[in-house]
Amino acid sequence: MTKHIEPHTIELTDSENERYARQLRLDGIGLEGQRKLKAASVFISRSGGVGGTAAMNLARAGIGRLILAHGGVFTSEYLNRWPLGMTEDVGKRCIDVLTARLRDVNPAVEVVGVAENVSDDNVSHLVAQADVIVDGAPLFEERYTMNREAVRQGKPLVMGAMYSTEGYITTIIPGETPCLSCIYPEKPPYWTNIQVFPAIAPGPIMVGSMVAMEVIKLVTGFGQPLKNTLCFFDLESSNFRHFQITRRPDCQVCGLPH
């Protein structure tokens, strides 16, 4: 289970005060918010374009603990969109690349790497370790597994997804907002093969940055999270829209009690 740390017991070092000086000036974050960030743990499912950007931004912001689940080996086709990967990393295990780079970004952040993707076998243990869940998985099967477990454990989940130049972001609060299965009762028919989906760096990097900001909002109380709202953008047309979304009474995961 998540090891709870009281933020008021957290102290910032001199180097941390210097590192975070700019964000400490933000109304709504300040010293109290920074302590909350340092006390928090976040689990991220996949840390490529979307999840890797979220992880990088959370590390820079001073989140206390990052748990990453990502299997496989780094390939050259990741280089067009993974902010944490470099040419020299091709052929290495993804999780080794990701954890090493994040520790370089901020050595004060505890980074825990799991060299496998989310599955029915590991999801309960992984979700239980974190205060906030981030879903950056390319497969809807993984997304549905994460969503189901986050709802079961009552953990807030920030969903970030991209396809081509489009991005989708929402924050799921179990019992309060629609869950992923409310929004997508079935996998979109066009989502058939993750090896061929189109992507260019600004899309996933923008989604991941917005996801990180949603996590920061949830942890610190800063700003207004995307609750009951699906943010959509298309970078090809520079179109941004917000859609109000509601829970589905017949949802098989979070359906409203009768």
Wavefront OBJ file of the C-alpha trace (Angstrom):
o trace
v 0.000 0.000 0.000
v 0.982 3.662 -0.329
v 3.242 4.795 2.486
v 1.558 7.962 3.701
v 3.838 10.901 4.475
v 2.478 13.995 6.196
v 3.543 17.014 4.078
v 4.048 19.224 7.117
v 6.835 16.873 8.246
v 8.712 17.371 4.962
v 11.610 19.806 4.874
v 13.221 21.199 1.731
v 16.991 21.332 1.491
v 18.793 24.508 0.462
v 19.422 23.036 -2.988
v 15.723 22.145 -3.355
v 14.651 25.652 -2.367
v 16.957 26.968 -5.069
v 15.877 24.389 -7.665
v 12.156 25.030 -7.154
v 12.374 28.775 -6.535
v 10.339 29.723 -9.613
v 7.414 27.400 -8.852
v 7.469 28.320 -5.178
v 6.407 31.793 -6.341
v 3.182 30.460 -7.858
v 0.109 31.371 -5.833
v -1.479 28.081 -4.840
v 1.770 26.114 -4.699
v 4.334 27.858 -2.511
v 6.161 26.006 0.247
v 3.100 23.994 1.333
v 2.472 22.770 -2.203
v 6.129 21.876 -2.683
v 6.062 19.813 0.476
v 2.989 17.990 -0.827
v 4.804 17.228 -4.074
v 7.803 15.846 -2.199
v 5.516 13.660 -0.072
v 3.617 12.228 -3.056
v 4.122 9.093 -5.129
v 2.966 8.660 -8.737
v 2.697 5.475 -10.770
v 3.050 5.810 -14.557
v 1.991 3.089 -16.967
v 4.402 3.335 -19.950
v 6.851 6.215 -20.150
v 7.369 6.851 -23.842
v 6.186 10.024 -25.532
v 3.237 10.768 -23.230
v 4.282 9.029 -20.030
v 7.950 9.938 -20.390
v 7.103 13.618 -20.756
v 4.831 13.411 -17.717
v 7.563 11.670 -15.718
v 10.201 14.204 -16.765
v 8.025 17.163 -15.786
v 7.056 15.589 -12.474
v 10.708 14.907 -11.695
v 11.576 18.520 -12.480
v 8.685 19.664 -10.276
v 10.002 17.657 -7.314
v 7.556 14.775 -6.961
v 8.830 12.515 -4.208
v 8.550 9.100 -5.835
v 7.983 7.861 -9.377
v 7.086 4.249 -10.120
v 7.391 3.333 -13.801
v 6.179 0.160 -15.522
v 7.552 -0.285 -19.021
v 8.704 -3.446 -20.792
v 10.699 -4.002 -23.943
v 13.842 -2.698 -25.583
v 14.493 0.831 -26.859
v 14.347 1.039 -30.676
v 15.284 3.764 -33.122
v 11.666 4.559 -33.992
v 11.154 5.841 -30.440
v 13.623 8.656 -31.089
v 11.115 10.897 -32.866
v 8.980 11.382 -29.740
v 10.534 10.029 -26.496
v 12.011 12.947 -24.519
v 13.945 10.597 -22.222
v 15.633 8.592 -24.983
v 18.816 9.328 -26.944
v 20.455 7.691 -29.978
v 22.963 5.954 -27.709
v 20.084 4.157 -25.950
v 18.986 2.024 -28.919
v 19.145 -1.645 -27.929
v 18.979 -1.031 -24.172
v 16.073 -2.055 -21.942
v 13.492 0.725 -21.919
v 13.182 0.754 -18.152
v 16.956 1.164 -17.714
v 16.974 4.124 -20.101
v 13.998 5.771 -18.417
v 15.103 5.389 -14.816
v 18.690 6.491 -15.497
v 17.601 9.593 -17.377
v 15.080 10.602 -14.698
v 17.711 10.230 -11.988
v 19.899 12.568 -14.022
v 17.017 15.037 -14.291
v 16.538 15.143 -10.518
v 18.637 12.944 -8.204
v 16.391 13.885 -5.263
v 13.437 11.990 -6.746
v 13.123 8.294 -5.916
v 12.642 6.411 -9.196
v 11.424 2.808 -9.139
v 11.486 0.880 -12.407
v 9.467 -2.223 -13.288
v 10.596 -3.931 -16.495
v 7.141 -5.064 -17.578
v 3.917 -3.541 -18.816
v 0.723 -3.387 -16.802
v -1.198 -6.668 -16.716
v -3.886 -8.381 -14.676
v -1.099 -10.015 -12.669
v 0.736 -6.873 -11.525
v -1.774 -4.024 -11.679
v -3.086 -4.324 -8.117
v 0.393 -4.147 -6.588
v 1.506 -1.270 -8.823
v -1.567 0.897 -8.251
v -1.419 0.299 -4.503
v 2.038 1.905 -4.312
v 0.963 5.344 -5.533
v -1.168 8.315 -4.563
v -1.929 9.242 -8.195
v -1.968 7.062 -11.317
v -0.920 8.180 -14.802
v -2.107 6.258 -17.837
v 0.170 6.715 -20.841
v -0.272 3.247 -22.341
v -0.654 2.836 -26.125
v -2.934 -0.214 -25.797
v -6.561 0.120 -24.734
v -6.319 -3.280 -23.057
v -3.718 -1.851 -20.660
v -5.760 1.313 -20.210
v -8.881 -0.638 -19.285
v -6.896 -2.724 -16.786
v -5.474 0.409 -15.150
v -8.845 2.125 -15.089
v -10.576 -0.843 -13.479
v -7.965 -1.133 -10.733
v -7.805 2.610 -10.051
v -11.585 2.651 -9.604
v -11.444 -0.425 -7.365
v -8.788 1.130 -5.135
v -10.291 4.629 -5.281
v -7.118 6.186 -6.713
v -7.249 9.293 -8.958
v -6.063 8.586 -12.497
v -4.913 11.061 -15.130
v -5.444 9.777 -18.664
v -3.385 11.120 -21.542
v -3.597 9.790 -25.096
v -2.582 10.862 -28.583
v -3.132 9.770 -32.151
v -1.527 11.512 -35.109
v -1.649 15.233 -34.178
v -4.581 14.808 -31.764
v -4.437 14.739 -27.983
v -6.905 13.736 -25.261
v -6.573 14.423 -21.540
v -8.911 13.985 -18.574
v -8.697 13.429 -14.825
v -10.657 10.542 -13.349
v -11.738 10.654 -9.711
v -13.463 7.367 -8.772
v -17.021 7.941 -7.617
v -16.977 11.556 -8.767
v -16.175 11.617 -12.479
v -16.626 9.310 -15.478
v -14.051 6.568 -15.723
v -12.345 5.510 -18.954
v -14.981 2.868 -19.607
v -17.677 5.543 -19.383
v -15.909 7.575 -22.061
v -14.906 4.605 -24.234
v -17.196 1.621 -23.540
v -15.436 -0.105 -26.441
v -11.998 0.272 -27.972
v -12.061 2.679 -30.950
v -12.125 0.648 -34.185
v -9.167 2.495 -35.693
v -6.889 1.519 -32.786
v -5.632 -1.755 -34.206
v -1.835 -1.776 -34.306
v 0.455 0.278 -32.084
v 3.359 -0.386 -34.425
v 1.872 1.803 -37.166
v -0.036 4.582 -35.393
v 1.103 8.030 -36.599
v 2.931 10.317 -34.181
v 5.150 13.390 -34.176
v 6.872 14.732 -31.068
v 4.839 17.885 -30.309
v 1.641 15.810 -29.880
v 2.708 13.364 -27.146
v 4.967 15.935 -25.513
v 2.072 18.385 -25.195
v -0.226 15.659 -23.862
v 2.409 14.524 -21.358
v 3.013 18.074 -20.155
v -0.705 18.580 -19.557
v -0.901 15.240 -17.762
v 1.935 16.293 -15.438
v 0.131 19.542 -14.681
v -3.029 17.605 -13.811
v -1.038 15.492 -11.352
v 0.476 18.621 -9.811
v -3.018 20.080 -9.430
v -4.304 16.941 -7.713
v -1.380 16.774 -5.308
v -1.141 20.466 -4.388
v -4.697 21.745 -4.848
v -3.412 24.284 -7.362
v -5.760 25.349 -10.182
v -8.712 23.457 -11.597
v -8.231 19.820 -12.640
v -9.939 18.442 -15.750
v -12.663 16.711 -13.758
v -15.777 15.791 -15.766
v -14.036 17.376 -18.745
v -12.242 15.860 -21.720
v -9.659 18.194 -23.230
v -9.106 17.641 -26.959
v -6.652 19.298 -29.299
v -5.526 18.875 -32.880
v -2.167 20.455 -33.615
v -2.734 20.244 -37.365
v -5.569 22.770 -37.155
v -4.510 24.363 -33.819
v -7.986 23.513 -32.545
v -8.541 23.117 -28.787
v -11.878 22.101 -27.256
v -13.257 21.034 -23.890
v -16.091 18.496 -23.752
v -18.218 18.008 -20.662
v -18.483 14.299 -19.864
v -20.730 12.443 -17.425
v -20.793 9.056 -15.746
v -22.694 6.278 -17.444
v -25.192 4.581 -15.106
v -24.668 1.328 -17.021
v -20.856 1.453 -16.917
v -19.508 -2.007 -16.081
v -16.636 -0.503 -14.058
v -18.026 2.479 -12.110
v -21.772 2.312 -12.835
v -23.977 4.368 -10.539
v -25.860 2.384 -7.856
v -29.578 2.006 -8.455
l 1 2 3 4 5 6 7 8 9 10 11 12 13 14 15 16 17 18 19 20 21 22 23 24 25 26 27 28 29 30 31 32 33 34 35 36 37 38 39 40 41 42 43 44 45 46 47 48 49 50 51 52 53 54 55 56 57 58 59 60 61 62 63 64 65 66 67 68 69 70 71 72 73 74 75 76 77 78 79 80 81 82 83 84 85 86 87 88 89 90 91 92 93 94 95 96 97 98 99 100 101 102 103 104 105 106 107 108 109 110 111 112 113 114 115 116 117 118 119 120 121 122 123 124 125 126 127 128 129 130 131 132 133 134 135 136 137 138 139 140 141 142 143 144 145 146 147 148 149 150 151 152 153 154 155 156 157 158 159 160 161 162 163 164 165 166 167 168 169 170 171 172 173 174 175 176 177 178 179 180 181 182 183 184 185 186 187 188 189 190 191 192 193 194 195 196 197 198 199 200 201 202 203 204 205 206 207 208 209 210 211 212 213 214 215 216 217 218 219 220 221 222 223 224 225 226 227 228 229 230 231 232 233 234 235 236 237 238 239 240 241 242 243 244 245 246 247 248 249 250 251 252 253 254 255 256 257 258
